[in-house]
């Protein structure tokens, strides 16, 4: 962005953005995060084949009352790593809609006002959060503030040592970038059932990198019953994209009329 600004300034070209149309991206992020938590807790991946099989009747007849037992979310603890605006929205919804207790860690101090409005208890470190959480949500690996990141210089945020801090019945939900988690260590934790499950997201950019492509495709995440693996959302929807298009059109109109666009950033 800074390079684009400098180039636009040199060429005397207005550079605009579409800020207001993205105000709901926190809601989009929280929708996706809560969906992953719910899918893992309700064992959706394991249950779906039952109604897709050609021998559905036979499978159902073999089920007993203890098969595919789900986990109630009410009363469980959600630990959120990275408490930006999206993390705050997730916390509110998980508490209000799912009845979950919320704890959170962020390298920036979480104010009392935010703690109260988001129903959250703060922890002093990731290592404090992990053993006290039933669901660990890795929300934001690169904080938006320039000098406040979560272990920016570490290779992984969640590695084998931190996986060992989690409860055996806990689940890891990662909606941050794939490099934040040691995938080999995570697969081992799932194989040996030192954690109960995981909900993971991935995007095209990561799949184009050989080490991540190999990790996701060869470690067996896609075939693991207690893992939900989904493409990472683009933090937008049809309505948002339409709003962005209208703002772009208005900015072009303003420039054509020799007026300064309201969204000009240079």
SELOKOL-921086 format. One record per residue (C-alpha): residue in three letters; y, x, z. Coordinates in pm, whole numbers, padded with zeros to 5 digits, always signed. Each point is the difference from the previous one (the first is absolute). Layout:
<sites>
ALAYXZ
...
</sites>
This chain:
<sites>
UNK+00000+00000+00000
UNK+00242+00281+00090
UNK-00074+00174-00331
UNK+00055-00327-00187
UNK+00334-00049+00174
UNK+00116+00349-00090
UNK-00099-00043-00365
UNK+00164-00343-00020
UNK+00318+00137+00155
UNK+00013+00286-00251
UNK-00044-00244-00289
UNK+00240-00260+00138
UNK-00276-00265+00005
UNK-00014-00267+00273
UNK-00322+00011+00200
UNK-00104-00325+00163
UNK-00277-00128+00226
UNK-00134-00343+00099
UNK+00021+00014+00381
UNK+00007-00364+00108
UNK-00301-00099-00209
UNK-00225+00225+00210
UNK+00093-00144+00336
UNK-00339-00169+00029
UNK-00212+00312-00058
UNK-00070+00021+00372
UNK-00153-00347-00021
UNK-00212+00106-00298
UNK-00120+00305+00193
UNK-00083-00205+00308
UNK-00187-00260-00210
UNK-00219+00276-00137
UNK-00055+00174+00335
UNK-00097-00320+00179
UNK-00229-00095-00289
UNK-00182+00333+00035
UNK-00034-00041+00376
UNK-00137-00350-00047
UNK-00241+00101-00278
UNK-00145+00282+00210
UNK-00029-00211+00317
UNK-00163-00291-00184
UNK-00241+00226-00194
UNK+00111-00149-00330
UNK-00153+00277-00209
UNK-00345-00057+00152
UNK+00017-00377-00022
UNK+00129-00035-00355
UNK-00325+00104-00177
UNK-00184-00279+00180
UNK+00171-00263-00211
UNK-00007+00207-00319
UNK-00370+00078-00004
UNK-00241-00179-00236
UNK-00227-00056+00300
UNK+00267-00147+00227
UNK-00232-00261+00149
UNK-00261+00261+00097
UNK+00262+00225+00161
UNK+00149-00282+00206
UNK-00344-00108+00119
UNK-00061+00349+00136
UNK+00322+00014+00198
UNK-00020-00031+00376
UNK+00277-00090+00250
UNK+00069+00366+00072
UNK+00053+00106-00364
UNK+00350+00085-00122
UNK+00163-00057+00337
UNK+00377+00034-00039
UNK+00257+00130+00243
UNK+00269-00219+00151
UNK+00347+00150-00038
UNK+00165-00191+00284
UNK+00035+00225+00302
UNK-00083+00315-00194
UNK+00241+00295-00009
UNK+00165+00109-00324
UNK+00135+00355+00006
UNK+00265+00064-00265
UNK+00083+00356-00107
UNK+00341+00001-00165
UNK+00230-00275+00124
UNK+00243-00048-00287
UNK+00121-00345-00109
UNK-00339-00082-00153
UNK-00178+00111+00316
UNK+00230-00219+00207
UNK-00071-00302-00220
UNK-00375+00065+00026
UNK+00030+00021+00379
UNK+00183-00333+00026
UNK-00248-00182-00221
UNK-00309+00155+00157
UNK+00121-00105+00344
UNK+00134-00344-00087
UNK-00259-00108-00258
UNK-00311+00187+00114
UNK+00061+00030+00373
UNK-00040+00379-00001
UNK+00143+00246+00250
UNK+00217+00258-00179
UNK+00050+00366+00082
UNK+00187+00239-00227
UNK+00092+00362-00055
UNK+00295+00125-00202
UNK+00162+00347+00001
UNK+00335-00175+00036
UNK+00049-00164+00337
UNK-00071-00374-00011
UNK+00291-00174+00167
UNK-00041-00256+00277
UNK+00151-00263-00230
UNK-00263+00067-00269
UNK-00280+00012+00259
UNK+00100-00340+00133
UNK+00050-00168-00337
UNK-00329+00138-00137
UNK-00210-00058+00315
UNK-00098+00365-00004
UNK-00089+00257+00262
UNK+00085+00356-00099
UNK-00221+00306+00032
UNK+00109+00363+00023
UNK-00240+00135-00261
UNK-00260-00095-00257
UNK-00267+00140+00230
UNK+00107-00244+00271
UNK-00010-00291-00244
UNK-00346+00057-00149
UNK-00232-00052+00302
UNK+00191-00314+00100
UNK-00016-00179-00337
UNK-00262-00232-00145
UNK+00169+00025-00340
UNK+00199+00308-00100
UNK+00252-00065-00277
UNK+00134+00309-00175
UNK+00314-00157-00138
UNK+00246+00267-00105
UNK-00095+00365-00041
UNK+00345+00103-00126
UNK+00273-00158+00207
UNK+00316-00108-00178
UNK+00229+00211+00218
UNK+00033+00347-00145
UNK-00075+00202+00315
UNK-00250-00234+00165
UNK-00350+00010-00139
UNK-00342-00051+00148
UNK-00160+00343+00000
UNK+00159+00076-00337
UNK-00133+00355-00001
UNK-00354-00091+00102
UNK-00267-00030-00265
UNK-00126-00329+00140
UNK+00139-00253+00243
UNK-00348-00138+00073
UNK-00259+00280+00010
UNK-00342+00038+00162
UNK+00147+00073+00343
UNK+00212-00315-00007
UNK-00285-00211-00136
UNK-00199+00110+00305
UNK+00278-00138+00221
UNK-00049-00351-00141
UNK-00224-00259+00164
UNK-00349-00039-00153
UNK+00083-00363-00080
UNK+00346+00079-00143
UNK+00105-00019-00365
UNK+00245+00217-00194
UNK+00240-00171-00242
UNK+00193+00233-00233
UNK+00284-00142-00208
UNK+00178+00337-00017
UNK-00097+00265-00258
UNK-00360+00116-00026
UNK+00079+00360+00091
UNK+00088-00114+00352
UNK-00370-00037+00084
UNK-00282+00256-00017
UNK-00231-00211-00216
UNK-00304+00221+00055
UNK+00041-00030+00377
UNK+00055-00375-00032
UNK-00317-00045-00205
UNK-00198+00192+00261
UNK+00148-00215+00277
UNK-00111-00311-00191
UNK-00346+00139-00075
UNK-00064+00094+00364
UNK+00174-00317+00124
UNK+00245+00183+00223
UNK+00248-00262-00127
UNK-00082-00352-00116
UNK+00176-00027-00335
UNK+00298+00074-00220
UNK+00243-00166-00237
UNK+00139+00243-00259
UNK+00246-00014-00286
UNK+00041+00227-00299
UNK+00230+00017-00301
UNK-00025+00138-00353
UNK+00196+00312+00091
UNK-00258+00101+00258
UNK-00294-00079-00226
UNK+00146+00234-00262
UNK-00027+00290+00248
UNK-00353+00146-00022
UNK-00045+00059+00375
UNK+00081-00364+00085
UNK-00191-00140-00294
UNK-00304+00198+00109
UNK+00043-00104+00361
UNK+00019-00373-00074
UNK-00259-00010-00278
UNK-00261+00242+00136
UNK+00018-00055+00376
UNK-00123-00355-00041
UNK+00289-00205+00138
UNK-00041-00264-00270
UNK-00364-00061+00097
UNK+00050+00018+00376
UNK-00042-00346+00155
UNK+00254+00053+00278
UNK+00279+00127-00228
UNK+00247-00215-00190
UNK+00158+00205-00281
UNK+00289-00156-00192
UNK+00271+00119-00242
UNK+00325+00062+00181
UNK+00256-00273-00067
UNK+00328+00083-00168
UNK+00193-00168+00282
UNK+00118-00273-00228
UNK-00090-00336-00152
UNK+00093-00219-00296
UNK+00310-00133+00171
UNK+00121+00347+00097
UNK-00050+00138-00350
UNK+00192-00293-00146
UNK+00284+00055+00247
UNK+00009+00369-00093
UNK+00021-00090-00370
UNK+00291-00237+00057
UNK+00186+00264+00202
UNK-00053+00256-00277
UNK+00129-00249-00258
UNK+00309-00070+00210
UNK+00067+00372+00043
UNK-00023+00047-00379
UNK+00243-00288-00050
UNK+00245+00156+00244
UNK-00014+00338-00176
UNK+00044-00167-00341
UNK+00309-00178+00132
UNK+00143+00330+00135
UNK-00047-00121+00357
UNK-00158+00202+00278
UNK-00351-00140+00072
UNK-00039-00117+00359
UNK-00318+00211+00027
UNK+00143+00325-00135
UNK-00115+00297+00208
UNK+00185+00295-00164
</sites>
